[in-house]
Amino acid sequence: MASLPAGVPFPQWVRERVLELSAQGLKSPAIADELAPLGPKERAVRDIIAAERDEQRRTAKPHTNGHAPMLLPHEARDLYLYQSGDVAATNKQKAAFIEATTGKVVSSSLVSKEIVHRLNFTYKKINNHSNKRVESDRVDWFANGPWPAVGRAGCRGVPTEAMVDLDEKTVKYGDLLRQMGHAQRGDRCARAAPPPRSEKAYNLILAIDVNVGVLCYVMFRGSVNKDVFYLFLALYVLPAIANTGPRFIMCDNLSSHFGDEIRDLVSSHGHIMRPRAIHSPDHGPVEWCFSHATTFSHEHDAYLIEHPKEFGRVYAAGLDTLTAAYVRRYFAAAHYPVAGEPYKPYMGQVS
């Protein structure tokens, strides 16, 4: 039976007592019994222990395999740069590099551990992007204005509040089902569900801005061509931004987006339209909105399995949850300055 604390705030006392008993090896049910009736229930005990465990994970984990780093931080950095410069280098070659530059002999099996331990790196899945990117165009997009004297047109000097981003996407049933799951070690993770291609895909065109979030969107079964895009602008986008001043409409460089009739339509309403750099979806906030709706659909995976023909409605419901706050966050993530959000300017990258 626990006694009331003296001179200590009760929540603090509960937390400290739970962690103390947990350190002694007691399980959550035993801790709850020990602190009854003053202490928390078993579920609250588990939450306190889990929160403490997560807090400790923010610091580097101890070297459980008994191997302490041999390299100094700057030596590990040199090794990492060498590895990045010669991706075909073997661990033996890396060990030889370490010995030649530092005089230290490191086993080839410990080379990657030296990088992980000293630089606090983790081994992650590699996300590939198109090798057709033109980095100078990507930099120009943020460095140049809409009418540059030299180089490619960009968005510099355009207030983010005046921007409209739009793009199209093919929405497939299989993409909206959960892709990950849990299973016992050694067992396959499987379930019974309709075939991923059992339903015909939809095409979606979406327009967003930071002022209202989603300006408009259409979902339909059929192809997206220049005529469809023209109608989307004329019937949905331009009326939605009427009387809001000159707007800067941006999208990818698909040829159907930039016919003469489309340019004339946009300019006749006092707006300008510019293409982002090729193969640069990370500079399009609308791509984050597509992912937002996909994540929403994953959360309704069970419903989609039972009602596969409703996948279009579920994805549309995900789009409807896109508030202006979400869209501002996605513009900021794509390197555009947004009031109230951290600014991450795009400075180019080494290819």
Beta strands, then each sheet from edge to edge (+ up, - down):
strand 1: 163-171
strand 2: 202-209
strand 3: 213-220
strand 4: 248-251
strand 5: 272-275
sheet 1: 3+ 2- 1+ 4+ 5+
end
